[in-house]
Structures are given as C-alpha cells and as structure tokens.
Amino acid sequence: MNRYWTLAKRPPPPWPDADTFEIRGAPIPSPGPGQALTRTIYVSLDPYQWGYKRRGVEPEGAPCHARTVAQVVESRIDGLSPGDFVFCTNGWAEYGLMGEGVPRPGYMVPRKLDPAQGRISQAVGVLGMLGLTAYAGMILQCDPRAGDTVVVSAASGGVGQIAGQLARMRGARVVGIAGHPDKCRYVVEELGFNACVSHLSPTFADDLTAACPTGVDVYFENVGGPVFQAVLPLFNPGARMTICGLISHYGDEGGDAGAAERAAAEARGVHVQNLFVGNYVESHHDAFLAEVAPWVASGEVRYREDIREGFEAIPAAFADMLKGANFGKTLVRIAPDPTL
Ligand SMILES: NC(=O)c1ccc[n+]([C@@H]2O[C@H](COP(=O)([O-])OP(=O)(O)OC[C@H]3O[C@@H](n4cnc5c(N)ncnc54)[C@H](OP(=O)(O)O)[C@@H]3O)[C@@H](O)[C@H]2O)c1
C-alpha cells in the first residue's frame, strides 16, 4: 500500500489547520517503459506549496505536491538501478513513479544523485532548487560588491541562509532579518552575517536602521509586509532588490502584494527584479552545483536543516514552516536514509 496525504477540504485562509489534510492509500504503482518506482526518503516542505493548494493547482484527491529525495525500487530507465538515490517529485507520498509521462512541474527535472557530493537531503536544499534560488537572486540578479550593505529576510531559512552567505563571500556587509532570537544568534554566530535583527521585536524598524548605518544597497526579499516596510526607507539610490518570495502574504485573499512592493521600491529609485528559479535550472543548475557544492563540503557555506521524523508529521511540519516555527530548511524523513 502507498500512503499519501491529500487535501481533505478547500484550503482555509490564512494557514492550514488540523483538518486540512487527510491520509489515503492506493496500491503501489508499477513502472511502465521509461519509468522507475521510487520510495520516498525526504519530503521537502516549501512555502510555494501552500500557494499551489490555495490556487487549486493540485487535482482533487491527488497526493500533495512536493520535491522529494527517494531511492529507486524498480527501474525501467537506462542508467538507473535499484538502490540509486534520486531527486524527484513524489509529493507527500511513500512511493512514486518518475520518468516518461509522470506529471511534474516542467523545471523540476528528476536526476540521479551522487551521495559523494553531499548529504542526499541537501538535493532539495542547498545543493538543489533552494541553493540555485539563492544563487540566481543574490549573485546573478543583485550582484553584491565589497562594501555593499546587503539585507536578507527569512535569513535563517532554506533560501535566506544561503543568500546571505553568498553575499558575505563577495565581501559585502550582510544584515539578516529573522524571527526568534535563537535564529538571529545562529545567523551571526554560525553563518557569519555581520548583524541580524528580529522582526518580532517592538523596536524592529529602529533596530534595522541601526544595523544599516550607511543604508541598504541590496535587499533579498523573502517575506514582504511589515518587514519590507522597515527596509523601504533605508534604500540607497540605485539599490538592487530581488523579490524572491513574499511569505507574509501567502495567506492573503486576493491582492497583488508583489506589484505594490515593486512600485513602492521603484518610487525610491530601486532596481527591482522578480525571481523564478525555474528560469535558471536549464541554464545555471550544473554550473551552480559545481561552484557551490565544494563550499558546502568544506564548511565555507553552512546549511542548517530542520528534519522532522515520520510520515504522520508532514502536515504539522508544513504549518510550522509557514508560521516560522521551523529552524532551517524544513524536511520530513519518512523512510530511513541508508547514507547516514
Ligand atoms: N522565487 C523562487 O523561485 C523561489 C524559490 C524558492 C523559495 N522562494 C521563496 O523564498 C522564501 C523563503 O522560502 P524557504 O523555503 O527558504 O522558507 P523558510 O525561510 O525556510 O521558511 C519560511 C520562513 O519565513 C518566515 N516567515 C513566515 N511568515 C513570516 C512573517 N509574517 N513575517 C516574517 N517572516 C515570516 C519565517 O522565518 P522567521 O521565523 O525568521 O520569521 C519562516 O521560518 C519564500 O518566500 C519562498 O516562497 C522563492
């Protein structure tokens, strides 16, 4: 039997509750020609998945979508054998098919993993889509230089921790914004940011101003809302900003927070770019991996994961991630990881 989580009802605004998801079962599928059956080890939980549900992207009764790390059980794909590890999109499910005809977002291309390159869990994090997101937004779009002041929101999260470290390696002065003080401490002490302020503090806007005495040259936006409002008056003329994500708005009913934010920043002379990682996979994924994987292996780039245990833990871990009760990139391990 293949257990999977699916939506039990229309997703409530703003965030999922205890009844939003339910477990169902189906027979374990058999791979057709050009397909492989894989068993899920890690399920990646990401903010965009709530958007998929709110927008009704997922067919009713289907397993909730997610990027996954899995192990091949049976293969009818040349070059892929039982026991191999793969990046794929099994979703919130114990098993899934990959290969010809298996529906998936076009840019989430399944691939065989090399466990020698890094922990296999990192294939949905720093050595995969999230690392590429940080790289594309920070390096390719914002191009930080020595002496720039760079601000990163959701700084301890899956994308933010990488984005800030990449800017630090360029010689920029990096200021993080995070929630709980433990996260702020981690960002400074472990990741080497120059400062980190908590958006939960009643003096947040003043704290951010004090942490950026020469203004802001680059802003890597993950959050929006009051966090963006605190950054806005600090922009220097000619500053660069990438809108990577706006998680504080993912529970909104309607509105276009991205357009409003862009207009407000552009009115202050900021060069604003939107970011969609899917636009960079084909052109930059391999080069990104070749450059960043050695930094992760050497510890020059650090990466914290928040790994929860067990299939049943998925919905609660998802809700925690959306509300900031995670600490690092959120994953759930639903089967043993034989590489550990
Ligand atoms: N453009 C792309 O192609 C692309 C690709 C991947 C991800 N993204 C975006 O990147 C952003 C980060 O994603 P991630 O996977 O790395 O998630 P994450 O940062 O690991 O987790 C989400 C974090 O957002 C923060 N947060 C949530 N609600 C908030 C609020 N109201 N105010 C302030 N902070 C809030 C929380 O951190 P604190 O506890 O520190 O507040 C929470 O831990 C998201 O916006 C996501 O949509 C974009």
The ligand as an SDF file (V2000), in Angstrom:
LIG
                    3D

 48 52  0  0  0  0  0  0  0  0999 V2000
   11.4220   32.8140   -6.4300 N   0  0  0  0  0  0  0  0  0  0  0  0
   11.5900   31.4990   -6.3640 C   0  0  0  0  0  0  0  0  0  0  0  0
   11.7480   30.8270   -7.3900 O   0  0  0  0  0  0  0  0  0  0  0  0
   11.6080   30.8550   -5.0180 C   0  0  0  0  0  0  0  0  0  0  0  0
   12.1130   29.5530   -4.8360 C   0  0  0  0  0  0  0  0  0  0  0  0
   12.1480   29.0260   -3.5480 C   0  0  0  0  0  0  0  0  0  0  0  0
   11.6580   29.7870   -2.4780 C   0  0  0  0  0  0  0  0  0  0  0  0
   11.1440   31.0310   -2.7130 N   0  0  0  0  0  0  0  0  0  0  0  0
   10.6540   31.8910   -1.6160 C   0  0  0  0  0  0  0  0  0  0  0  0
   11.7120   32.0710   -0.7040 O   0  0  0  0  0  0  0  0  0  0  0  0
   11.1540   32.3880    0.5740 C   0  0  0  0  0  0  0  0  0  0  0  0
   11.8250   31.5220    1.6290 C   0  0  0  0  0  0  0  0  0  0  0  0
   11.4770   30.1600    1.3670 O   0  0  0  0  0  0  0  0  0  0  0  0
   12.1780   28.9900    2.1990 P   0  0  0  0  0  0  0  0  0  0  0  0
   11.8110   27.7240    1.5380 O   0  0  0  0  0  0  0  0  0  0  0  0
   13.5970   29.3180    2.3940 O   0  0  0  0  0  0  0  0  0  0  0  0
   11.3730   29.0550    3.5770 O   0  0  0  0  0  0  0  0  0  0  0  0
   11.9940   29.2460    5.0450 P   0  0  0  0  0  0  0  0  0  0  0  0
   12.6470   30.5820    5.0700 O   0  0  0  0  0  0  0  0  0  0  0  0
   12.8030   28.0700    5.4010 O   0  0  0  0  0  0  0  0  0  0  0  0
   10.6930   29.2360    5.9570 O   0  0  0  0  0  0  0  0  0  0  0  0
    9.8010   30.2890    5.9470 C   0  0  0  0  0  0  0  0  0  0  0  0
   10.2170   31.3970    6.9350 C   0  0  0  0  0  0  0  0  0  0  0  0
    9.5380   32.5940    6.6160 O   0  0  0  0  0  0  0  0  0  0  0  0
    9.4890   33.4030    7.7710 C   0  0  0  0  0  0  0  0  0  0  0  0
    8.1560   34.0000    7.9110 N   0  0  0  0  0  0  0  0  0  0  0  0
    6.9650   33.3850    7.7740 C   0  0  0  0  0  0  0  0  0  0  0  0
    5.9670   34.2580    7.9660 N   0  0  0  0  0  0  0  0  0  0  0  0
    6.5450   35.4490    8.2300 C   0  0  0  0  0  0  0  0  0  0  0  0
    6.0410   36.7460    8.5250 C   0  0  0  0  0  0  0  0  0  0  0  0
    4.7170   37.0080    8.5650 N   0  0  0  0  0  0  0  0  0  0  0  0
    6.9300   37.7340    8.7500 N   0  0  0  0  0  0  0  0  0  0  0  0
    8.2530   37.4920    8.7100 C   0  0  0  0  0  0  0  0  0  0  0  0
    8.7930   36.2950    8.4400 N   0  0  0  0  0  0  0  0  0  0  0  0
    7.9430   35.2840    8.2030 C   0  0  0  0  0  0  0  0  0  0  0  0
    9.7940   32.5090    8.9720 C   0  0  0  0  0  0  0  0  0  0  0  0
   11.0990   32.8340    9.4360 O   0  0  0  0  0  0  0  0  0  0  0  0
   11.3210   33.7130   10.7700 P   0  0  0  0  0  0  0  0  0  0  0  0
   10.9640   32.8360   11.9170 O   0  0  0  0  0  0  0  0  0  0  0  0
   12.7260   34.0890   10.7070 O   0  0  0  0  0  0  0  0  0  0  0  0
   10.3670   34.8740   10.6430 O   0  0  0  0  0  0  0  0  0  0  0  0
    9.8250   31.1140    8.3620 C   0  0  0  0  0  0  0  0  0  0  0  0
   10.7620   30.2870    9.0070 O   0  0  0  0  0  0  0  0  0  0  0  0
    9.6480   32.1840    0.4610 C   0  0  0  0  0  0  0  0  0  0  0  0
    9.0300   33.4210    0.2630 O   0  0  0  0  0  0  0  0  0  0  0  0
    9.5300   31.3210   -0.7900 C   0  0  0  0  0  0  0  0  0  0  0  0
    8.2790   31.4550   -1.4140 O   0  0  0  0  0  0  0  0  0  0  0  0
   11.1130   31.5610   -3.9550 C   0  0  0  0  0  0  0  0  0  0  0  0
  1  2  1  0
  2  3  2  0
  2  4  1  0
  4  5  1  0
  4 48  2  0
  5  6  2  0
  6  7  1  0
  7  8  2  0
  8  9  1  0
  8 48  1  0
  9 10  1  0
  9 46  1  0
 10 11  1  0
 11 12  1  0
 11 44  1  0
 12 13  1  0
 13 14  1  0
 14 15  2  0
 14 16  1  0
 14 17  1  0
 17 18  1  0
 18 19  2  0
 18 20  1  0
 18 21  1  0
 21 22  1  0
 22 23  1  0
 23 24  1  0
 23 42  1  0
 24 25  1  0
 25 26  1  0
 25 36  1  0
 26 27  1  0
 26 35  1  0
 27 28  2  0
 28 29  1  0
 29 30  1  0
 29 35  2  0
 30 31  1  0
 30 32  2  0
 32 33  1  0
 33 34  2  0
 34 35  1  0
 36 37  1  0
 36 42  1  0
 37 38  1  0
 38 39  2  0
 38 40  1  0
 38 41  1  0
 42 43  1  0
 44 45  1  0
 44 46  1  0
 46 47  1  0
M  CHG  2   8   1  16  -1
M  END
$$$$
